[in-house]
Amino acid sequence: MSDPVNPNQLDFNTDVPEDTVGIEGVFVDNNQKRTLESEKLKSRKQDRKERKSYAHKIFVLMCMWLFSVVIIIVASGNGSLYFTDSVLIAILTTSSANVIGLFILVSKYLFNPK
């Protein structure tokens, strides 16, 4: 155990060059800082681009699913497609659960606040 130090002898005004920035105890120079910021910016741009792409794909998938559900219901209602009630319920429930579950998973991954 070390001996106590007189607080008047402590020097808190140590000179740290202004071109260094402390990140979790590690000092980096301005060039490394610019490179790090550039990489963060590229990552954010890529995330935004991917979000737009997948948001459009999810929208198209949901529209196709909704259209197919309407077609099945209309065809079953006018008699051109015959399913028993239990089969119709099973088809609509499982397809709805799968598509909505996929939508939720992809949306939570893409739009997760970091």
GIWOJO-V667816 format. One record per helix or strand of 3 or more residues. SS is the DSSP state (alpha for helix, beta for strand). FROM is the first residue (numbers start at 0). LEN is the number of residues. Records with the same first field share a line. If there is no record, write none. Layout:
SS=FROM-LEN / FROM-LEN
//
This chain:
alpha=6-3 / 29-49 / 84-26
beta=20-3 / 25-3
//
